[in-house]
């Protein structure tokens, strides 16, 4: 195992809310209630669990993840690459610093120290890059992919053909328009993510699965700065609608025009939520997660060491427990 640091989908119908409709409540706690007329939950109908048909399809793609040689051919002595794709927050949480050595408090550092994680085949590579947002990843020829190939993957002796799973966390800088406006930044992110995941499938032909997360809390940043609230919160809807667009296409055959073709295994990898990271500052969500001012750097946007450790632990727990991940992420398991 190696370290590498080197119109949108129509939301589910709203239901009666027992809280103010404009209140920012974690999607996982919002459920069938609404935010500005938009239903919560990570998945359709206010649910936080993957619909059974989509989950079963995800297991089919998980079963395709296996050790591959440098040319992408099955090889019992080959490697499975789990790659991160995203911007500064993503690399800080996935690797903790770098670009050459991941920190012990990061996801990668915690995974390396975990005896249950597959050390024989799995190579964890931080492809995320500071300042590189959705438009920097939406074409196969983008320079970000050359950095991943020539610096991050090469440093660990693996290739693009061995990339089979990705953790994707993205945003756009300087958002200005909030939901429910049709030109809200969240809608732009959903459409951009659609292009991005199709690009990932082109660039990494053996890519099977992409797990997505939205941003952590942004309420300590001042309005008009890098990425404040409500925009951090609303990236959760962007991810939700992307995944719902794929689920809808699977069940009805209808492509959501504003997102584009997401046919799993053809146009795009199979998509699902990774850990959901947002909580409303010091107000605990139902599982106790909070974000304190001390969790952030001086810009009140980027995570400091404690926050990176917190996200890393959440991602590690997810990878160890999600059926579509644990069967290839953990040693001695099979899908």
C-alpha positions in Angstrom: 0.0 0.0 0.0 1.4 3.4 -0.9 0.8 7.0 0.0 0.4 9.5 -2.8 0.2 13.2 -2.0 2.0 13.8 -4.6 -32.1 22.6 -15.5 -30.5 20.3 -12.9 -32.0 17.1 -11.8 -35.4 17.9 -10.4 -35.3 17.6 -6.6 -37.7 15.3 -4.9 -41.1 16.7 -4.1 -41.1 18.7 -0.8 -43.1 17.6 2.2 -44.5 19.5 5.1 -41.8 20.9 7.4 -41.8 21.2 11.1 -39.0 23.7 11.0 -38.6 27.0 9.1 -38.2 26.2 5.4 -35.1 28.4 5.1 -33.3 26.8 8.0 -30.0 25.1 7.1 -30.3 21.6 8.6 -27.9 18.8 7.6 -29.3 16.8 4.7 -29.0 13.7 6.8 -31.3 15.2 9.4 -33.5 17.2 7.1 -35.1 14.1 5.6 -38.4 14.7 3.9 -38.5 18.3 5.2 -37.4 21.1 3.0 -34.9 23.9 2.6 -36.2 26.6 0.4 -38.7 24.2 -1.1 -36.0 21.5 -1.7 -36.3 18.1 0.0 -33.5 16.8 2.1 -32.0 13.4 2.5 -28.9 12.1 0.7 -31.0 10.1 -1.7 -34.5 10.4 -3.3 -37.6 10.7 -1.1 -35.7 12.2 1.8 -33.8 8.9 2.5 -30.2 8.6 3.6 -29.8 5.0 2.4 -29.1 4.0 -1.2 -32.1 2.8 -3.1 -31.9 -1.0 -3.3 -31.6 -1.3 -7.1 -28.8 1.3 -7.2 -27.1 -0.4 -4.2 -27.2 -3.7 -6.0 -25.8 -2.2 -9.1 -23.0 -0.7 -7.0 -22.1 -4.1 -5.8 -21.8 -5.3 -9.4 -19.2 -2.5 -10.0 -17.5 -3.2 -6.7 -17.0 -6.8 -7.9 -15.1 -5.5 -10.9 -12.5 -3.9 -8.7 -9.5 -6.2 -8.5 -5.8 -6.1 -8.6 -4.5 -5.0 -12.1 -1.1 -4.7 -13.6 0.3 -1.5 -15.1 -1.5 -2.2 -18.4 -4.8 -2.6 -16.6 -5.0 -6.4 -16.9 -6.1 -8.7 -14.0 -3.1 -9.7 -12.0 -3.1 -11.2 -8.5 0.1 -9.3 -7.8 -1.3 -6.1 -9.2 -2.7 -3.0 -7.6 -6.0 -1.3 -6.8 -5.7 2.5 -6.9 -8.0 4.7 -4.8 -7.5 8.3 -6.0 -8.7 11.6 -4.6 -9.9 14.3 -7.0 -10.6 17.8 -5.9 -9.3 21.1 -4.7 -7.4 22.4 -1.6 -9.8 21.2 1.0 -9.8 17.7 -0.6 -6.0 17.3 -0.6 -5.7 18.7 3.0 -8.3 16.2 4.3 -7.2 13.2 2.2 -3.4 13.7 2.7 -3.0 16.4 5.2 -0.2 18.3 3.5 2.3 17.3 1.0 2.6 16.9 -1.9 5.1 14.1 -1.1 4.3 12.8 2.3 0.8 12.4 3.8 0.4 13.2 7.4 -0.6 10.7 10.1 -3.8 12.6 10.9 -5.1 12.6 7.3 -7.3 9.9 5.8 -4.3 8.3 4.1 -2.3 8.4 7.3 -5.1 6.8 9.3 -5.7 4.2 6.7 -2.0 3.2 6.6 -2.1 2.8 10.4 -5.2 0.6 10.3 -4.4 -3.1 10.4 -7.7 -4.0 8.7 -6.9 -2.1 5.5 -5.5 -4.1 2.6 -1.8 -3.3 2.5 -1.0 -5.9 -0.2 -3.0 -4.5 -3.1 -4.4 -1.1 -2.3 -2.5 2.1 -3.2 -4.0 5.3 -2.0 -3.1 8.3 -4.1 -3.9 11.9 -3.4 -4.6 13.5 -6.8 -6.4 16.5 -5.5 -4.6 19.8 -6.0 -4.9 23.2 -4.4 -6.9 25.8 -6.3 -8.0 23.2 -8.9 -11.8 23.4 -9.1 -14.3 21.8 -11.4 -13.3 23.6 -14.7 -9.7 22.4 -14.1 -10.9 18.7 -14.2 -13.6 18.7 -16.8 -11.6 17.9 -19.9 -9.3 14.8 -20.4 -6.5 17.1 -21.6 -6.5 19.3 -18.5 -3.1 19.7 -16.9 -4.4 18.4 -13.6 -4.5 14.9 -15.0 -0.9 15.2 -16.2 0.1 16.1 -12.6 -1.7 13.1 -11.3 -0.1 10.7 -13.9 3.4 12.1 -13.9 3.8 13.0 -10.3 1.3 11.4 -8.0 0.8 8.0 -9.6 4.3 7.6 -10.9 5.8 8.3 -7.5 4.1 5.2 -6.2 4.8 3.0 -9.2 1.2 2.8 -10.4 -0.6 3.9 -13.6 -3.9 5.4 -14.8 -5.0 2.0 -15.8 -5.0 0.9 -12.2 -7.3 3.7 -11.0 -10.6 2.0 -10.1 -12.2 4.1 -7.3 -12.2 7.8 -6.6 -13.2 10.1 -3.7 -14.4 13.3 -5.3 -15.0 16.5 -3.4 -15.3 19.7 -5.4 -16.6 23.2 -5.4 -16.5 26.5 -7.3 -14.7 29.6 -5.9 -16.5 32.8 -5.1 -20.1 31.6 -5.3 -22.7 34.4 -5.4 -26.1 33.0 -6.1 -27.9 30.8 -3.7 -30.8 28.4 -4.0 -33.6 28.2 -5.1 -32.6 30.5 -8.0 -32.4 28.5 -11.3 -28.9 30.0 -11.9 -27.7 29.2 -8.4 -24.1 28.1 -7.9 -25.4 24.7 -6.7 -27.0 24.1 -10.1 -23.8 25.0 -11.8 -21.9 22.6 -9.6 -24.3 19.8 -10.4 -23.9 20.3 -14.2 -20.1 20.6 -13.8 -19.9 17.5 -11.8 -21.8 15.6 -14.5 -19.1 16.7 -17.0 -16.3 15.9 -14.5 -17.4 12.3 -13.8 -17.7 11.6 -17.5 -14.2 13.0 -18.0 -12.9 10.7 -15.2 -14.3 7.7 -17.0 -12.5 8.7 -20.2 -9.2 9.4 -18.4 -9.4 6.3 -16.2 -10.9 3.5 -18.3 -11.0 1.0 -15.5 -12.7 3.4 -13.1 -15.7 1.7 -11.5 -16.9 3.7 -8.6 -16.9 7.4 -7.5 -17.9 8.3 -3.9 -18.7 12.0 -3.5 -18.7 14.3 -0.5 -19.8 17.9 -0.2 -18.1 20.6 1.8 -17.7 21.1 5.5 -19.2 24.1 7.3 -18.5 27.5 5.9 -20.2 29.8 8.4 -17.1 31.2 9.9 -16.1 32.8 6.6 -17.4 36.3 6.0 -20.0 36.9 3.3 -18.3 37.7 0.0 -15.1 35.8 0.8 -13.8 32.6 -0.6 -16.7 30.2 0.0 -19.0 31.1 2.9 -22.5 30.0 3.8 -25.0 29.2 2.5 -22.9 28.0 -0.4 -21.0 25.3 1.6 -24.3 23.8 2.7 -25.8 24.0 -0.8 -23.0 21.9 -2.3 -24.8 19.1 -0.6 -27.8 19.6 -2.9 -25.5 19.7 -5.9 -24.1 16.3 -5.0 -27.5 14.9 -4.2 -29.0 16.0 -7.5 -26.0 14.5 -9.5 -26.5 11.1 -7.9 -30.3 11.3 -8.2 -29.9 12.0 -12.0 -28.0 8.8 -12.4 -30.5 6.9 -10.3 -33.3 8.3 -12.5 -31.5 7.4 -15.7 -31.1 3.8 -14.5 -34.8 3.5 -13.6 -36.4 5.4 -16.5 -33.8 5.6 -19.2 -34.2 9.3 -19.2 -31.1 11.5 -19.3 -31.4 14.7 -17.2 -30.5 17.2 -19.9 -28.8 19.7 -17.6 -26.5 17.0 -16.2 -25.9 14.8 -19.2 -25.5 11.1 -19.7 -24.5 9.2 -16.6 -25.1 5.6 -17.7 -23.0 3.6 -15.2 -20.1 1.8 -16.7 -20.7 3.4 -20.1 -20.7 7.2 -19.9 -19.8 7.5 -16.2 -18.7 5.4 -13.2 -21.3 4.3 -10.6 -21.9 7.2 -8.3 -22.9 7.3 -4.6 -22.4 9.4 -1.5 -19.3 9.1 0.6 -19.4 10.6 4.0 -21.6 13.7 4.4 -19.5 16.3 6.1 -21.6 19.3 6.8 -22.9 20.3 10.2 -24.3 23.7 11.3 -21.3 25.0 13.2 -21.5 24.4 16.9 -25.1 22.9 16.7 -24.6 19.1 16.9 -26.3 17.1 14.2 -28.0 13.9 15.1 -24.7 11.9 15.2 -23.0 14.7 17.3 -20.8 16.2 14.6 -20.0 19.9 15.1 -17.6 22.4 13.5 -15.9 24.8 15.8 -14.1 28.0 14.8 -10.8 26.3 15.9 -11.4 23.7 13.3 -10.4 26.2 10.6 -7.4 28.1 9.4 -7.2 31.8 9.6 -9.2 32.2 6.4 -12.1 30.4 8.2 -12.6 28.2 5.1 -9.7 25.7 4.9 -9.6 22.9 7.6 -6.8 22.9 10.1 -5.1 19.8 11.5 -8.0 18.9 13.8 -10.6 19.2 11.0 -8.5 17.2 8.6 -8.3 14.5 11.2 -12.0 14.6 11.7 -12.8 14.3 8.0 -10.1 11.6 7.6 -11.7 9.5 10.3 -15.2 9.9 8.7 -13.9 8.8 5.3 -12.0 5.9 6.8 -15.1 4.7 8.7 -17.1 5.0 5.5 -14.6 3.0 3.4 -14.5 0.3 6.1 -18.3 0.0 6.4 -19.9 0.8 3.0 -20.6 -2.5 1.2 -19.5 -1.1 -2.2 -16.1 -0.2 -0.6 -15.2 -2.5 2.3 -15.1 -5.6 0.1 -12.0 -4.3 -1.8 -10.7 -1.8 0.7 -10.2 -4.2 3.6 -7.8 -7.2 3.6 -9.2 -10.7 3.3 -12.5 -9.5 1.9 -14.2 -10.2 -1.4 -17.2 -8.6 -3.2 
